[in-house]
């Protein structure tokens, strides 16, 4: 089956090397396990849930960066904007969950976490528009 070219990227094709397919399986397994943590009542809204959410955001960042490194797109700006968005999102979520643990008080509104989360949306949108 021939791949479909859209913009600067290529979709479809032969599915890549066995190593490439193996990486995708590991990524999907880790993401599914991390998402499954939220359905465990003892972990969901607690510290474990916060750590799982930060880890899932970091996993998205790692996937984008690894994909850019492996595939070397002709115009990588959109992918780098997505990576920046995931990075800022990861930091924002980490601050959101860590602040009450460190200070034993409620996160003020508006906070640095709000600014980080909102700016991550702008970066993610910019990356999608550039792609």
C-alpha positions as CSV (number, residue, x, y, z in Angstrom):
1,X,0.0,0.0,0.0
2,X,1.4,3.4,-1.0
3,X,1.6,6.2,1.6
4,X,-0.4,9.3,1.4
5,X,1.5,12.6,1.4
6,X,-0.2,15.5,3.2
7,X,1.7,18.8,3.6
8,X,5.3,18.0,4.6
9,X,4.5,14.7,6.2
10,X,3.7,11.2,5.0
11,X,0.8,9.0,6.2
12,X,0.3,5.3,5.7
13,X,3.0,3.3,4.0
14,X,4.2,-0.1,5.1
15,X,3.8,0.6,8.8
16,X,7.5,1.2,9.4
17,X,10.2,-1.1,10.8
18,X,9.5,-3.8,13.5
19,X,11.3,-1.5,16.0
20,X,9.0,1.4,15.0
21,X,5.9,-0.8,15.6
22,X,7.3,-1.9,18.9
23,X,7.8,1.7,20.1
24,X,4.1,2.4,19.3
25,X,3.0,-0.6,21.2
26,X,5.0,0.4,24.2
27,X,3.7,4.0,24.0
28,X,0.1,2.8,23.8
29,X,0.6,0.3,26.7
30,X,2.1,3.0,28.9
31,X,-0.6,5.6,28.0
32,X,-3.4,3.0,28.6
33,X,-1.9,2.0,31.9
34,X,-1.5,5.6,33.0
35,X,-5.0,6.5,32.0
36,X,-6.3,3.4,33.8
37,X,-4.9,4.8,37.0
38,X,-7.6,7.4,37.1
39,X,-10.3,4.7,37.4
40,X,-8.8,3.1,40.5
41,X,-10.7,4.7,43.4
42,X,-7.8,4.8,45.8
43,X,-5.6,6.7,43.4
44,X,-7.9,8.8,41.2
45,X,-8.1,12.3,42.9
46,X,-5.1,11.8,45.2
47,X,-1.3,12.4,44.8
48,X,-1.0,9.2,42.7
49,X,-3.6,10.6,40.2
50,X,-1.6,13.9,40.0
51,X,1.6,12.0,39.3
52,X,-0.1,9.9,36.7
53,X,-1.4,13.0,34.9
54,X,2.0,14.7,35.0
55,X,3.5,11.5,33.6
56,X,0.9,11.3,30.8
57,X,1.7,14.9,29.8
58,X,5.4,14.1,29.8
59,X,4.7,11.0,27.8
60,X,3.0,13.1,25.1
61,X,6.0,15.4,25.1
62,X,8.4,12.5,24.7
63,X,6.4,11.0,21.9
64,X,6.4,14.3,19.9
65,X,10.2,14.8,20.4
66,X,11.0,11.2,19.5
67,X,8.8,11.4,16.4
68,X,10.6,14.6,15.2
69,X,14.0,13.1,15.9
70,X,13.2,9.8,14.1
71,X,11.2,11.2,11.1
72,X,13.1,14.5,10.6
73,X,10.2,16.4,8.9
74,X,11.1,19.0,6.3
75,X,9.3,21.7,8.2
76,X,9.5,20.8,11.9
77,X,8.2,24.2,13.4
78,X,4.7,22.9,14.0
79,X,6.1,19.8,15.8
80,X,8.4,21.9,17.9
81,X,5.4,24.1,18.8
82,X,3.5,21.0,19.9
83,X,6.4,19.9,21.9
84,X,6.7,23.3,23.6
85,X,3.0,23.2,24.3
86,X,3.3,19.7,25.9
87,X,6.3,20.9,27.9
88,X,4.5,24.0,29.3
89,X,1.4,21.8,29.9
90,X,3.5,19.3,31.9
91,X,5.1,22.1,34.0
92,X,1.7,23.7,34.6
93,X,0.1,20.5,35.7
94,X,3.0,19.7,37.9
95,X,2.7,23.1,39.6
96,X,-1.1,22.7,39.9
97,X,-0.7,19.4,41.8
98,X,2.4,20.1,43.7
99,X,1.5,23.6,45.1
100,X,-1.1,22.3,47.7
101,X,1.3,19.6,48.8
102,X,4.2,21.9,49.4
103,X,2.3,24.8,50.9
104,X,-0.6,23.0,52.5
105,X,-2.9,25.7,51.1
106,X,-5.2,26.2,48.2
107,X,-3.7,27.4,44.9
108,X,-4.6,31.1,44.5
109,X,-6.6,32.2,41.5
110,X,-5.2,33.3,39.1
111,X,-1.9,31.5,39.6
112,X,1.2,30.7,37.7
113,X,-0.4,27.3,36.9
114,X,-3.3,29.0,35.2
115,X,-0.9,31.1,33.1
116,X,1.1,28.0,32.1
117,X,-2.0,26.0,31.2
118,X,-3.5,28.7,29.1
119,X,-0.2,29.4,27.3
120,X,0.2,25.7,26.6
121,X,-3.2,25.8,24.8
122,X,-1.9,28.7,22.6
123,X,1.3,26.8,21.8
124,X,-0.7,23.6,21.0
125,X,-3.1,25.5,18.7
126,X,-0.2,27.3,17.0
127,X,1.5,24.0,16.3
128,X,-1.7,22.5,14.8
129,X,-2.2,25.6,12.6
130,X,1.4,25.4,11.3
131,X,1.1,21.7,10.5
